[in-house]
Amino acid sequence: MCTSKEQANGGMHAEQDTQDPDMDQEWEARRARFYNVGYKEGLEEGKAKTLQQGFDEGFKRGAEQGYREGMERGHVATQEALAGLQSQAAQKEKQRQP
């Protein structure tokens, strides 16, 4: 298990600390870079999963609502068409009568 000092050093044991400041600086720079890259990749993956889930849910709701809306419009259009046909039939009937 890592101590808090080991965690601060990126898991490096205290005995592994070098006396070379350049090596220590390089180690810290690499640790920070990989930590940041991992953090950013985790964020991107989380965003992608959340975004996909939201899209899937929204698409399902939109499809259901679109279907209902289409059925309602079809019903109204059918009623209007029937009313128009009835009106035309009534006019033709009136024209036939002397």
N, CA, C and O atoms as a Tinker XYZ file with bonds, in Angstrom:
   392  protein
     1  N      0.832000   -1.172000    0.000000    73     2
     2  CA     0.000000    0.000000    0.000000    64     1     3
     3  C      0.884000    1.245000    0.000000    63     2     4     5
     4  O      1.944000    1.243000    0.625000    81     3
     5  N      0.477000    2.286000   -0.675000    73     3     6
     6  CA     1.266000    3.504000   -0.768000    64     5     7
     7  C      0.954000    4.426000    0.396000    63     6     8     9
     8  O     -0.193000    4.556000    0.822000    81     7
     9  N      1.990000    5.054000    0.893000    73     7    10
    10  CA     1.790000    6.084000    1.913000    64     9    11
    11  C      1.421000    7.373000    1.202000    63    10    12    13
    12  O      1.467000    7.450000   -0.026000    81    11
    13  N      1.052000    8.393000    1.987000    73    11    14
    14  CA     0.676000    9.661000    1.365000    64    13    15
    15  C      1.857000   10.277000    0.623000    63    14    16    17
    16  O      1.672000   10.914000   -0.414000    81    15
    17  N      3.084000   10.091000    1.150000    73    15    18
    18  CA     4.260000   10.610000    0.441000    64    17    19
    19  C      4.462000    9.853000   -0.866000    63    18    20    21
    20  O      4.829000   10.445000   -1.881000    81    19
    21  N      4.221000    8.535000   -0.839000    73    19    22
    22  CA     4.360000    7.740000   -2.051000    64    21    23
    23  C      3.315000    8.161000   -3.082000    63    22    24    25
    24  O      3.608000    8.228000   -4.276000    81    23
    25  N      2.096000    8.446000   -2.621000    73    23    26
    26  CA     1.059000    8.891000   -3.544000    64    25    27
    27  C      1.426000   10.238000   -4.145000    63    26    28    29
    28  O      1.195000   10.471000   -5.332000    81    27
    29  N      1.985000   11.111000   -3.352000    73    27    30
    30  CA     2.408000   12.416000   -3.847000    64    29    31
    31  C      3.516000   12.264000   -4.879000    63    30    32    33
    32  O      3.646000   13.095000   -5.778000    81    31
    33  N      4.310000   11.214000   -4.757000    73    31    34
    34  CA     5.384000   10.953000   -5.708000    64    33    35
    35  C      4.934000   10.017000   -6.826000    63    34    36    37
    36  O      5.770000    9.459000   -7.536000    81    35
    37  N      3.661000    9.844000   -6.985000    73    35    38
    38  CA     3.154000    8.993000   -8.044000    64    37    39
    39  C      3.368000    7.526000   -7.771000    63    38    40    41
    40  O      3.529000    6.752000   -8.715000    81    39
    41  N      3.378000    7.106000   -6.499000    73    39    42
    42  CA     3.557000    5.707000   -6.155000    64    41    43
    43  C      5.012000    5.327000   -5.977000    63    42    44    45
    44  O      5.309000    4.160000   -5.720000    81    43
    45  N      5.927000    6.274000   -6.106000    73    43    46
    46  CA     7.350000    6.002000   -5.968000    64    45    47
    47  C      7.707000    5.944000   -4.491000    63    46    48    49
    48  O      7.348000    6.845000   -3.733000    81    47
    49  N      8.404000    4.904000   -4.073000    73    47    50
    50  CA     8.804000    4.784000   -2.674000    64    49    51
    51  C      9.847000    5.839000   -2.336000    63    50    52    53
    52  O     10.617000    6.265000   -3.196000    81    51
    53  N      9.862000    6.249000   -1.086000    73    51    54
    54  CA    10.800000    7.279000   -0.644000    64    53    55
    55  C     12.237000    6.860000   -0.900000    63    54    56    57
    56  O     13.082000    7.704000   -1.197000    81    55
    57  N     12.533000    5.546000   -0.788000    73    55    58
    58  CA    13.898000    5.082000   -1.012000    64    57    59
    59  C     14.296000    5.247000   -2.475000    63    58    60    61
    60  O     15.483000    5.298000   -2.796000    81    59
    61  N     13.311000    5.330000   -3.354000    73    59    62
    62  CA    13.606000    5.441000   -4.771000    64    61    63
    63  C     13.863000    6.883000   -5.192000    63    62    64    65
    64  O     14.296000    7.122000   -6.320000    81    63
    65  N     13.609000    7.843000   -4.317000    73    63    66
    66  CA    13.900000    9.229000   -4.655000    64    65    67
    67  C     15.371000    9.329000   -5.017000    63    66    68    69
    68  O     16.235000    8.794000   -4.322000    81    67
    69  N     15.641000   10.012000   -6.103000    73    67    70
    70  CA    17.035000   10.143000   -6.519000    64    69    71
    71  C     17.616000   11.413000   -5.932000    63    70    72    73
    72  O     16.904000   12.284000   -5.432000    81    71
    73  N     18.899000   11.484000   -6.007000    73    71    74
    74  CA    19.590000   12.698000   -5.579000    64    73    75
    75  C     19.722000   13.659000   -6.754000    63    74    76    77
    76  O     20.213000   14.777000   -6.600000    81    75
    77  N     19.287000   13.223000   -7.908000    73    75    78
    78  CA    19.394000   14.023000   -9.121000    64    77    79
    79  C     18.106000   14.825000   -9.310000    63    78    80    81
    80  O     17.060000   14.252000   -9.616000    81    79
    81  N     18.174000   16.137000   -9.131000    73    79    82
    82  CA    16.963000   16.953000   -9.257000    64    81    83
    83  C     16.352000   16.893000  -10.665000    63    82    84    85
    84  O     15.136000   17.009000  -10.820000    81    83
    85  N     17.193000   16.712000  -11.684000    73    83    86
    86  CA    16.660000   16.611000  -13.045000    64    85    87
    87  C     15.804000   15.360000  -13.207000    63    86    88    89
    88  O     14.750000   15.402000  -13.843000    81    87
    89  N     16.258000   14.244000  -12.628000    73    87    90
    90  CA    15.488000   13.003000  -12.694000    64    89    91
    91  C     14.172000   13.161000  -11.934000    63    90    92    93
    92  O     13.117000   12.738000  -12.406000    81    91
    93  N     14.247000   13.772000  -10.759000    73    91    94
    94  CA    13.031000   13.986000   -9.973000    64    93    95
    95  C     12.050000   14.887000  -10.724000    63    94    96    97
    96  O     10.843000   14.646000  -10.727000    81    95
    97  N     12.585000   15.917000  -11.354000    73    95    98
    98  CA    11.740000   16.843000  -12.105000    64    97    99
    99  C     11.109000   16.130000  -13.312000    63    98   100   101
   100  O      9.926000   16.308000  -13.600000    81    99
   101  N     11.912000   15.330000  -14.005000    73    99   102
   102  CA    11.397000   14.572000  -15.148000    64   101   103
   103  C     10.312000   13.598000  -14.707000    63   102   104   105
   104  O      9.281000   13.463000  -15.366000    81   103
   105  N     10.556000   12.914000  -13.574000    73   103   106
   106  CA     9.569000   11.968000  -13.046000    64   105   107
   107  C      8.254000   12.684000  -12.740000    63   106   108   109
   108  O      7.179000   12.205000  -13.101000    81   107
   109  N      8.349000   13.811000  -12.086000    73   107   110
   110  CA     7.149000   14.561000  -11.714000    64   109   111
   111  C      6.415000   15.062000  -12.960000    63   110   112   113
   112  O      5.186000   15.034000  -13.008000    81   111
   113  N      7.161000   15.516000  -13.963000    73   111   114
   114  CA     6.537000   15.996000  -15.195000    64   113   115
   115  C      5.792000   14.861000  -15.899000    63   114   116   117
   116  O      4.669000   15.049000  -16.366000    81   115
   117  N      6.416000   13.693000  -15.974000    73   115   118
   118  CA     5.758000   12.547000  -16.618000    64   117   119
   119  C      4.538000   12.097000  -15.820000    63   118   120   121
   120  O      3.488000   11.808000  -16.394000    81   119
   121  N      4.677000   12.038000  -14.497000    73   119   122
   122  CA     3.562000   11.628000  -13.650000    64   121   123
   123  C      2.385000   12.575000  -13.843000    63   122   124   125
   124  O      1.244000   12.141000  -14.002000    81   123
   125  N      2.674000   13.870000  -13.828000    73   123   126
   126  CA     1.610000   14.865000  -13.992000    64   125   127
   127  C      0.968000   14.750000  -15.375000    63   126   128   129
   128  O     -0.253000   14.840000  -15.508000    81   127
   129  N      1.802000   14.551000  -16.407000    73   127   130
   130  CA     1.267000   14.449000  -17.764000    64   129   131
   131  C      0.351000   13.238000  -17.902000    63   130   132   133
   132  O     -0.754000   13.351000  -18.433000    81   131
   133  N      0.801000   12.090000  -17.430000    73   131   134
   134  CA    -0.023000   10.883000  -17.553000    64   133   135
   135  C     -1.263000   10.964000  -16.669000    63   134   136   137
   136  O     -2.320000   10.454000  -17.040000    81   135
   137  N     -1.146000   11.592000  -15.518000    73   135   138
   138  CA    -2.311000   11.783000  -14.657000    64   137   139
   139  C     -3.348000   12.639000  -15.388000    63   138   140   141
   140  O     -4.533000   12.307000  -15.415000    81   139
   141  N     -2.885000   13.742000  -15.980000    73   139   142
   142  CA    -3.796000   14.641000  -16.695000    64   141   143
   143  C     -4.413000   13.972000  -17.916000    63   142   144   145
   144  O     -5.602000   14.137000  -18.189000    81   143
   145  N     -3.599000   13.215000  -18.651000    73   143   146
   146  CA    -4.114000   12.514000  -19.829000    64   145   147
   147  C     -5.176000   11.507000  -19.405000    63   146   148   149
   148  O     -6.234000   11.419000  -20.028000    81   147
   149  N     -4.900000   10.752000  -18.356000    73   147   150
   150  CA    -5.873000    9.772000  -17.865000    64   149   151
   151  C     -7.152000   10.434000  -17.396000    63   150   152   153
   152  O     -8.249000    9.935000  -17.646000    81   151
   153  N     -7.007000   11.552000  -16.721000    73   151   154
   154  CA    -8.176000   12.292000  -16.236000    64   153   155
   155  C     -9.025000   12.767000  -17.417000    63   154   156   157
   156  O    -10.246000   12.609000  -17.422000    81   155
   157  N     -8.361000   13.348000  -18.413000    73   155   158
   158  CA    -9.085000   13.855000  -19.585000    64   157   159
   159  C     -9.759000   12.723000  -20.355000    63   158   160   161
   160  O    -10.894000   12.868000  -20.810000    81   159
   161  N     -9.060000   11.594000  -20.502000    73   159   162
   162  CA    -9.663000   10.454000  -21.200000    64   161   163
   163  C    -10.883000    9.944000  -20.442000    63   162   164   165
   164  O    -11.892000    9.582000  -21.048000    81   163
   165  N    -10.788000    9.918000  -19.118000    73   163   166
   166  CA   -11.926000    9.496000  -18.305000    64   165   167
   167  C    -13.111000   10.428000  -18.472000    63   166   168   169
   168  O    -14.254000    9.980000  -18.572000    81   167
   169  N    -12.838000   11.723000  -18.503000    73   167   170
   170  CA   -13.916000   12.699000  -18.719000    64   169   171
   171  C    -14.568000   12.509000  -20.084000    63   170   172   173
   172  O    -15.794000   12.501000  -20.199000    81   171
   173  N    -13.742000   12.358000  -21.115000    73   171   174
   174  CA   -14.278000   12.186000  -22.463000    64   173   175
   175  C    -15.120000   10.916000  -22.571000    63   174   176   177
   176  O    -16.188000   10.923000  -23.183000    81   175
   177  N    -14.636000    9.834000  -21.978000    73   175   178
   178  CA   -15.396000    8.581000  -22.031000    64   177   179
   179  C    -16.723000    8.728000  -21.288000    63   178   180   181
   180  O    -17.760000    8.250000  -21.749000    81   179
   181  N    -16.678000    9.394000  -20.137000    73   179   182
   182  CA   -17.908000    9.626000  -19.378000    64   181   183
   183  C    -18.894000   10.489000  -20.149000    63   182   184   185
   184  O    -20.095000   10.220000  -20.152000    81   183
   185  N    -18.383000   11.528000  -20.803000    73   183   186
   186  CA   -19.251000   12.396000  -21.609000    64   185   187
   187  C    -19.879000   11.613000  -22.753000    63   186   188   189
   188  O    -21.072000   11.742000  -23.029000    81   187
   189  N    -19.064000   10.803000  -23.413000    73   187   190
   190  CA   -19.568000   10.032000  -24.555000    64   189   191
   191  C    -20.677000    9.075000  -24.120000    63   190   192   193
   192  O    -21.703000    8.969000  -24.792000    81   191
   193  N    -20.477000    8.383000  -23.007000    73   191   194
   194  CA   -21.499000    7.448000  -22.532000    64   193   195
   195  C    -22.774000    8.191000  -22.145000    63   194   196   197
   196  O    -23.878000    7.763000  -22.482000    81   195
   197  N    -22.616000    9.299000  -21.440000    73   195   198
   198  CA   -23.773000   10.083000  -21.017000    64   197   199
   199  C    -24.495000   10.665000  -22.225000    63   198   200   201
   200  O    -25.724000   10.648000  -22.293000    81   199
   201  N    -23.728000   11.175000  -23.167000    73   199   202
   202  CA   -24.317000   11.752000  -24.370000    64   201   203
   203  C    -25.084000   10.693000  -25.151000    63   202   204   205
   204  O    -26.203000   10.941000  -25.600000    81   203
   205  N    -24.487000    9.510000  -25.316000    73   203   206
   206  CA   -25.155000    8.440000  -26.055000    64   205   207
   207  C    -26.440000    8.020000  -25.354000    63   206   208   209
   208  O    -27.468000    7.811000  -25.998000    81   207
   209  N    -26.377000    7.899000  -24.038000    73   207   210
   210  CA   -27.568000    7.505000  -23.275000    64   209   211
   211  C    -28.671000    8.550000  -23.449000    63   210   212   213
   212  O    -29.832000    8.203000  -23.663000    81   211
   213  N    -28.306000    9.818000  -23.356000    73   211   214
   214  CA   -29.287000   10.888000  -23.541000    64   213   215
   215  C    -29.869000   10.884000  -24.944000    63   214   216   217
   216  O    -31.068000   11.091000  -25.133000    81   215
   217  N    -29.005000   10.645000  -25.930000    73   215   218
   218  CA   -29.494000   10.574000  -27.309000    64   217   219
   219  C    -30.476000    9.424000  -27.474000    63   218   220   221
   220  O    -31.545000    9.588000  -28.061000    81   219
   221  N    -30.106000    8.259000  -26.952000    73   219   222
   222  CA   -30.976000    7.081000  -27.072000    64   221   223
   223  C    -32.347000    7.332000  -26.447000    63   222   224   225
   224  O    -33.376000    7.002000  -27.038000    81   223
   225  N    -32.353000    7.917000  -25.255000    73   223   226
   226  CA   -33.625000    8.198000  -24.580000    64   225   227
   227  C    -34.438000    9.234000  -25.349000    63   226   228   229
   228  O    -35.645000    9.075000  -25.534000    81   227
   229  N    -33.773000   10.291000  -25.793000    73   227   230
   230  CA   -34.459000   11.337000  -26.549000    64   229   231
   231  C    -34.987000   10.833000  -27.882000    63   230   232   233
   232  O    -36.080000   11.209000  -28.306000    81   231
   233  N    -34.208000    9.978000  -28.544000    73   231   234
   234  CA   -34.639000    9.422000  -29.821000    64   233   235
   235  C    -35.884000    8.569000  -29.636000    63   234   236   237
   236  O    -36.822000    8.643000  -30.429000    81   235
   237  N    -35.886000    7.762000  -28.587000    73   235   238
   238  CA   -37.045000    6.899000  -28.321000    64   237   239
   239  C    -38.292000    7.749000  -28.059000    63   238   240   241
   240  O    -39.360000    7.502000  -28.620000    81   239
   241  N    -38.131000    8.752000  -27.196000    73   239   242
   242  CA   -39.280000    9.618000  -26.896000    64   241   243
   243  C    -39.753000   10.357000  -28.141000    63   242   244   245
   244  O    -40.952000   10.472000  -28.392000    81   243
   245  N    -38.790000   10.857000  -28.920000    73   243   246
   246  CA   -39.140000   11.586000  -30.137000    64   245   247
   247  C    -39.851000   10.706000  -31.149000    63   246   248   249
   248  O    -40.799000   11.141000  -31.803000    81   247
   249  N    -39.391000    9.464000  -31.277000    73   247   250
   250  CA   -40.035000    8.538000  -32.218000    64   249   251
   251  C    -41.462000    8.231000  -31.776000    63   250   252   253
   252  O    -42.382000    8.210000  -32.593000    81   251
   253  N    -41.636000    7.996000  -30.489000    73   251   254
   254  CA   -42.986000    7.710000  -29.978000    64   253   255
   255  C    -43.909000    8.909000  -30.181000    63   254   256   257
   256  O    -45.048000    8.764000  -30.625000    81   255
   257  N    -43.404000   10.085000  -29.851000    73   255   258
   258  CA   -44.220000   11.292000  -29.999000    64   257   259
   259  C    -44.499000   11.572000  -31.473000    63   258   260   261
   260  O    -45.607000   11.968000  -31.834000    81   259
   261  N    -43.494000   11.367000  -32.323000    73   259   262
   262  CA   -43.686000   11.563000  -33.757000    64   261   263
   263  C    -44.721000   10.607000  -34.330000    63   262   264   265
   264  O    -45.514000   10.983000  -35.193000    81   263
   265  N    -44.710000    9.375000  -33.847000    73   263   266
   266  CA   -45.694000    8.390000  -34.304000    64   265   267
   267  C    -47.103000    8.830000  -33.914000    63   266   268   269
   268  O    -48.024000    8.804000  -34.730000    81   267
   269  N    -47.255000    9.239000  -32.643000    73   267   270
   270  CA   -48.580000    9.693000  -32.185000    64   269   271
   271  C    -49.037000   10.917000  -32.976000    63   270   272   273
   272  O    -50.198000   11.008000  -33.377000    81   271
   273  N    -48.124000   11.849000  -33.195000    73   271   274
   274  CA   -48.456000   13.064000  -33.955000    64   273   275
   275  C    -48.858000   12.698000  -35.382000    63   274   276   277
   276  O    -49.823000   13.244000  -35.916000    81   275
   277  N    -48.129000   11.785000  -35.992000    73   275   278
   278  CA   -48.452000   11.347000  -37.350000    64   277   279
   279  C    -49.812000   10.679000  -37.427000    63   278   280   281
   280  O    -50.572000   10.909000  -38.367000    81   279
   281  N    -50.116000    9.851000  -36.437000    73   279   282
   282  CA   -51.427000    9.195000  -36.409000    64   281   283
   283  C    -52.542000   10.231000  -36.270000    63   282   284   285
   284  O    -53.571000   10.136000  -36.939000    81   283
   285  N    -52.335000   11.207000  -35.410000    73   283   286
   286  CA   -53.348000   12.255000  -35.207000    64   285   287
   287  C    -53.544000   13.071000  -36.487000    63   286   288   289
   288  O    -54.674000   13.357000  -36.882000    81   287
   289  N    -52.443000   13.440000  -37.125000    73   287   290
   290  CA   -52.556000   14.204000  -38.374000    64   289   291
   291  C    -53.253000   13.378000  -39.456000    63   290   292   293
   292  O    -54.070000   13.897000  -40.217000    81   291
   293  N    -52.922000   12.097000  -39.515000    73   291   294
   294  CA   -53.577000   11.219000  -40.482000    64   293   295
   295  C    -55.069000   11.129000  -40.235000    63   294   296   297
   296  O    -55.865000   11.127000  -41.174000    81   295
   297  N    -55.446000   11.053000  -38.971000    73   295   298
   298  CA   -56.870000   10.996000  -38.605000    64   297   299
   299  C    -57.586000   12.278000  -39.039000    63   298   300   301
   300  O    -58.663000   12.231000  -39.633000    81   299
   301  N    -56.973000   13.412000  -38.735000    73   299   302
   302  CA   -57.580000   14.698000  -39.103000    64   301   303
   303  C    -57.674000   14.826000  -40.622000    63   302   304   305
   304  O    -58.700000   15.259000  -41.147000    81   303
   305  N    -56.604000   14.450000  -41.332000    73   303   306
   306  CA   -56.615000   14.544000  -42.795000    64   305   307
   307  C    -57.693000   13.640000  -43.388000    63   306   308   309
   308  O    -58.352000   14.011000  -44.360000    81   307
   309  N    -57.871000   12.465000  -42.811000    73   307   310
   310  CA   -58.910000   11.546000  -43.289000    64   309   311
   311  C    -60.292000   12.144000  -43.075000    63   310   312   313
   312  O    -61.147000   12.072000  -43.958000    81   311
   313  N    -60.511000   12.733000  -41.907000    73   311   314
   314  CA   -61.807000   13.361000  -41.619000    64   313   315
   315  C    -62.076000   14.510000  -42.583000    63   314   316   317
   316  O    -63.192000   14.663000  -43.080000    81   315
   317  N    -61.041000   15.325000  -42.848000    73   315   318
   318  CA   -61.212000   16.440000  -43.783000    64   317   319
   319  C    -61.501000   15.927000  -45.193000    63   318   320   321
   320  O    -62.346000   16.481000  -45.897000    81   319
   321  N    -60.805000   14.875000  -45.601000    73   319   322
   322  CA   -61.030000   14.316000  -46.938000    64   321   323
   323  C    -62.448000   13.765000  -47.061000    63   322   324   325
   324  O    -63.110000   13.977000  -48.076000    81   323
   325  N    -62.910000   13.066000  -46.040000    73   323   326
   326  CA   -64.276000   12.529000  -46.065000    64   325   327
   327  C    -65.309000   13.647000  -46.100000    63   326   328   329
   328  O    -66.311000   13.559000  -46.809000    81   327
   329  N    -65.056000   14.691000  -45.331000    73   327   330
   330  CA   -65.987000   15.828000  -45.325000    64   329   331
   331  C    -66.027000   16.473000  -46.704000    63   330   332   333
   332  O    -67.093000   16.859000  -47.183000    81   331
   333  N    -64.859000   16.591000  -47.345000    73   331   334
   334  CA   -64.801000   17.166000  -48.692000    64   333   335
   335  C    -65.535000   16.302000  -49.700000    63   334   336   337
   336  O    -66.247000   16.819000  -50.560000    81   335
   337  N    -65.368000   14.993000  -49.601000    73   335   338
   338  CA   -66.070000   14.080000  -50.512000    64   337   339
   339  C    -67.577000   14.145000  -50.305000    63   338   340   341
   340  O    -68.347000   14.119000  -51.264000    81   339
   341  N    -67.986000   14.228000  -49.053000    73   339   342
   342  CA   -69.421000   14.329000  -48.762000    64   341   343
   343  C    -69.989000   15.619000  -49.338000    63   342   344   345
   344  O    -71.098000   15.637000  -49.873000    81   343
   345  N    -69.221000   16.694000  -49.226000    73   343   346
   346  CA   -69.671000   17.985000  -49.751000    64   345   347
   347  C    -69.787000   17.929000  -51.270000    63   346   348   349
   348  O    -70.761000   18.421000  -51.840000    81   347
   349  N    -68.796000   17.331000  -51.923000    73   347   350
   350  CA   -68.837000   17.204000  -53.384000    64   349   351
   351  C    -70.016000   16.333000  -53.823000    63   350   352   353
   352  O    -70.698000   16.646000  -54.798000    81   351
   353  N    -70.244000   15.254000  -53.107000    73   351   354
   354  CA   -71.362000   14.365000  -53.438000    64   353   355
   355  C    -72.692000   15.098000  -53.283000    63   354   356   357
   356  O    -73.599000   14.922000  -54.098000    81   355
   357  N    -72.809000   15.907000  -52.254000    73   355   358
   358  CA   -74.048000   16.660000  -52.026000    64   357   359
   359  C    -74.263000   17.677000  -53.136000    63   358   360   361
   360  O    -75.391000   17.859000  -53.595000    81   359
   361  N    -73.191000   18.348000  -53.579000    73   359   362
   362  CA   -73.315000   19.329000  -54.656000    64   361   363
   363  C    -73.728000   18.655000  -55.967000    63   362   364   365
   364  O    -74.573000   19.176000  -56.695000    81   363
   365  N    -73.136000   17.507000  -56.263000    73   363   366
   366  CA   -73.493000   16.788000  -57.488000    64   365   367
   367  C    -74.955000   16.337000  -57.443000    63   366   368   369
   368  O    -75.660000   16.364000  -58.452000    81   367
   369  N    -75.383000   15.930000  -56.280000    73   367   370
   370  CA   -76.776000   15.497000  -56.110000    64   369   371
   371  C    -77.723000   16.665000  -56.366000    63   370   372   373
   372  O    -78.769000   16.495000  -56.994000    81   371
   373  N    -77.355000   17.852000  -55.879000    73   371   374
   374  CA   -78.199000   19.040000  -56.094000    64   373   375
   375  C    -78.240000   19.413000  -57.571000    63   374   376   377
   376  O    -79.276000   19.848000  -58.074000    81   375
   377  N    -77.120000   19.244000  -58.266000    73   375   378
   378  CA   -77.067000   19.594000  -59.686000    64   377   379
   379  C    -77.920000   18.641000  -60.525000    63   378   380   381
   380  O    -78.440000   19.034000  -61.569000    81   379
   381  N    -78.062000   17.424000  -60.087000    73   379   382
   382  CA   -78.855000   16.444000  -60.831000    64   381   383
   383  C    -80.352000   16.721000  -60.704000    63   382   384   385
   384  O    -81.115000   16.424000  -61.624000    81   383
   385  N    -80.761000   17.261000  -59.621000    73   383   386
   386  CA   -82.195000   17.499000  -59.399000    64   385   387
   387  C    -82.644000   18.684000  -60.244000    63   386   388   389
   388  O    -81.994000   19.729000  -60.263000    81   387
   389  N    -83.821000   18.501000  -60.979000    73   387   390
   390  CA   -84.326000   19.585000  -61.839000    64   389   391
   391  C    -84.976000   20.705000  -61.095000    63   390   392
   392  O    -85.436000   21.669000  -61.708000    81   391
